[in-house]
Amino acid sequence: MSSFISSLYTLAVSIGGFGLLGVAFIDSSFVSLPQINDVLVVVMITHNEALMLYYVIMATLGSVGGCYVIYYMANRGGEAFLQRRVKAARMTRVIGLYERHGAMALVVAGLLPPPAPFKLFVLLAGVAGVRRRQFITSVFVARGIRYLALGVLAVAYGDAAMALMRNYGREVALGLVGVLLCGWVGLWFWRRSKIEKK
């Protein structure tokens, strides 16, 4: 860890839930703090399992707040900024995902492990004009599932959860995405069959 991230980590641990909220906000906005939030969630829950849901909610709210800053700025004129920094083909692909799959594209991106470009999806959600309520709900669901999974891991495995997260975090995240996509596809078929029966 760099000295800045190390100092931030120590400060967040000493403050507790509001420290976690602050770090999640910073990490989800324009400053990247690689994996510090995941580590803080696991460490704090390991030290106080009774507060698992509290820590999960604080991390989720901080992340939603940070993402909203990016979304808001992109919605207010981020297209020109993105055109200078993101290839047009990539922008078109992600916006196409929003048009075809709506908020589900954002939820899946929010669950994917690094180096998935989640902030790019957040920026393009603003550019694509995704509705504010839909955006906030999608990020809340994605980050809530992610941090809840980390919380369950911390409660189940204690101090060993950190090693498990490092070694199998990618697989767990991909598994969650798979379950979510299966549920979404099942719901789509169920709705379609109801429409066809009418």
C-alpha positions in Angstrom: 0.0 0.0 0.0 1.2 3.6 -0.7 1.6 5.8 2.3 -1.6 7.7 1.4 -3.7 4.6 1.1 -2.1 3.1 4.3 -2.9 6.3 6.2 -6.5 6.4 4.9 -6.9 2.7 5.8 -5.7 3.4 9.4 -8.0 6.4 9.7 -11.0 4.5 8.4 -10.5 1.6 10.8 -10.2 4.0 13.7 -13.4 5.8 12.8 -15.4 2.7 11.9 -18.6 2.8 9.8 -18.4 6.4 8.8 -14.7 5.9 7.9 -15.8 3.1 5.6 -18.5 5.2 4.1 -15.9 8.0 3.4 -13.4 5.6 1.8 -16.1 4.0 -0.3 -17.2 7.4 -1.5 -13.7 8.5 -2.4 -12.9 5.2 -4.1 -16.1 5.2 -6.2 -15.7 8.8 -7.4 -12.7 10.0 -9.4 -10.0 8.8 -7.1 -9.1 5.1 -7.4 -8.0 3.2 -4.2 -7.5 -0.3 -5.5 -9.4 -2.9 -3.3 -9.0 -0.9 -0.1 -12.8 -0.8 0.3 -13.1 -4.6 0.0 -10.3 -5.1 2.5 -11.9 -2.6 5.0 -15.2 -4.4 4.8 -13.6 -7.8 5.6 -11.4 -6.4 8.3 -14.1 -4.4 10.1 -16.6 -7.3 10.0 -14.0 -9.8 11.1 -13.3 -7.6 14.2 -17.0 -7.1 14.9 -19.3 -9.6 13.3 -22.4 -8.2 15.0 -22.1 -5.1 12.9 -21.9 -6.9 9.6 -25.1 -5.4 8.1 -24.1 -1.9 9.3 -20.7 -2.1 7.6 -22.2 -3.5 4.4 -24.8 -0.7 4.3 -22.2 2.0 5.0 -19.9 0.7 2.3 -22.8 0.5 -0.1 -24.0 4.0 0.6 -20.5 5.4 0.2 -20.1 3.7 -3.1 -23.5 4.8 -4.4 -22.6 8.4 -3.4 -19.3 8.3 -5.1 -20.7 6.8 -8.3 -23.5 9.4 -8.3 -20.9 12.2 -8.5 -19.5 10.7 -11.7 -22.9 10.0 -13.1 -24.1 13.5 -12.3 -21.1 15.2 -14.0 -21.3 12.9 -17.0 -25.1 13.6 -17.3 -24.3 17.4 -17.3 -21.9 17.3 -20.2 -19.6 14.3 -19.9 -19.9 13.2 -23.5 -17.2 15.7 -24.8 -14.9 14.6 -21.9 -15.4 10.9 -22.8 -14.9 11.4 -26.5 -11.4 12.7 -25.9 -10.5 9.7 -23.6 -12.6 6.7 -24.6 -12.6 5.0 -28.1 -15.9 5.7 -29.9 -16.4 2.0 -30.5 -16.2 1.2 -26.8 -18.6 4.0 -26.0 -21.1 2.8 -28.6 -20.8 -0.8 -27.2 -21.5 0.2 -23.6 -24.4 2.5 -24.6 -25.8 -0.3 -26.7 -25.8 -2.5 -23.6 -27.8 0.1 -21.7 -30.3 0.4 -24.6 -30.7 -3.4 -24.8 -30.5 -4.5 -21.2 -31.2 -1.3 -19.2 -30.0 -1.3 -15.6 -28.9 -4.9 -15.7 -25.8 -3.9 -17.6 -24.8 -1.6 -14.7 -25.6 -4.2 -12.0 -23.4 -6.8 -13.8 -20.6 -4.3 -14.3 -20.8 -3.4 -10.5 -20.4 -7.1 -9.5 -17.5 -7.9 -11.8 -14.0 -8.1 -10.2 -11.1 -5.8 -11.1 -9.9 -4.9 -13.7 -13.5 -4.6 -15.0 -14.0 -0.9 -16.0 -17.0 -0.2 -13.7 -16.3 3.6 -13.6 -16.6 3.6 -17.4 -20.1 2.1 -17.1 -21.0 4.7 -14.5 -19.8 7.5 -16.7 -21.6 6.1 -19.7 -24.8 5.7 -17.7 -24.8 9.5 -17.3 -24.0 10.1 -20.9 -26.7 7.6 -22.0 -29.3 9.3 -19.9 -30.1 6.4 -17.6 -32.8 7.6 -15.2 -31.5 8.8 -11.8 -33.7 6.5 -9.8 -32.8 3.5 -12.0 -29.1 4.4 -11.7 -29.1 4.7 -7.9 -31.1 1.5 -7.5 -28.7 -0.5 -9.8 -25.6 0.7 -8.1 -27.1 0.0 -4.7 -28.1 -3.5 -5.7 -24.7 -4.3 -7.3 -22.6 -2.9 -4.5 -24.9 -4.2 -1.8 -24.6 -7.8 -3.2 -20.8 -7.4 -3.5 -20.3 -6.2 0.1 -22.8 -8.6 1.5 -20.9 -11.5 -0.1 -17.7 -10.2 1.5 -19.5 -9.8 4.8 -20.7 -13.4 4.7 -17.2 -14.5 3.8 -15.8 -12.6 6.8 -18.3 -14.0 9.2 -17.9 -17.6 8.0 -14.0 -17.6 7.8 -12.8 -14.9 10.1 -9.2 -13.9 9.6 -8.9 -16.5 6.8 -11.4 -14.5 4.8 -8.7 -12.1 3.6 -6.7 -14.9 2.0 -9.8 -16.4 0.5 -10.7 -13.0 -1.0 -7.3 -12.6 -2.5 -7.2 -16.2 -3.9 -10.8 -16.8 -4.9 -12.4 -13.3 -4.9 -12.6 -13.3 -8.7 -14.3 -16.7 -8.9 -16.8 -15.6 -6.2 -17.6 -12.4 -8.1 -18.0 -14.2 -11.4 -20.2 -16.8 -9.6 -22.5 -14.0 -8.3 -22.7 -12.6 -11.8 -23.6 -16.0 -13.2 -26.4 -16.5 -10.6 -27.8 -13.0 -11.3 -27.8 -13.5 -15.0 -29.5 -16.9 -14.7 -32.2 -15.3 -12.5 -32.6 -12.4 -15.0 -32.9 -14.8 -18.0 -35.4 -16.9 -16.0 -37.5 -13.8 -15.2 -37.4 -12.7 -18.8 -38.7 -16.1 -20.0 -41.4 -16.2 -17.3 -42.6 -12.7 -18.3 -42.6 -13.6 -22.0 -44.6 -16.8 -21.4 -47.2 -14.8 -19.4 -47.5 -12.3 -22.2 -47.9 -15.1 -24.8 -50.7 -16.7 -22.8 -52.8 -13.6 -22.8 
